[in-house]
Amino acid sequence: MYGRVIGAGTTRAGGATLAATGLWVNSMAMVVAATTLVAAGVALFKLVPRRQ
């Protein structure tokens, strides 16, 4: 259902492909994973004690 809604806003062949394969779900999951890893890295970096 969601694939059809997302795919409807794109070009004909591209939208049909995204809706049929669910590729947009995998792409969104990769974006969320990458953002989470970056945020975790920044948080860990801020925890490192600074030299004085």
C-alpha positions, 0 to 999 in steps of 0.5 A: 500500500505505501509503495503505491503511494510513494511510487505515485509521485515519481516518474512512470517507470521509476514509480512503478519500479519503486512500488513493485520492488519496495526499494524505497523502503530499503533506501529509507532504512539505509538513510536512517541507519547512516544518520543513527551511526553518525549521531552515535559517532558524534556523541562518542566523540563528545565523550572523549576527555580533552587534553589540557 
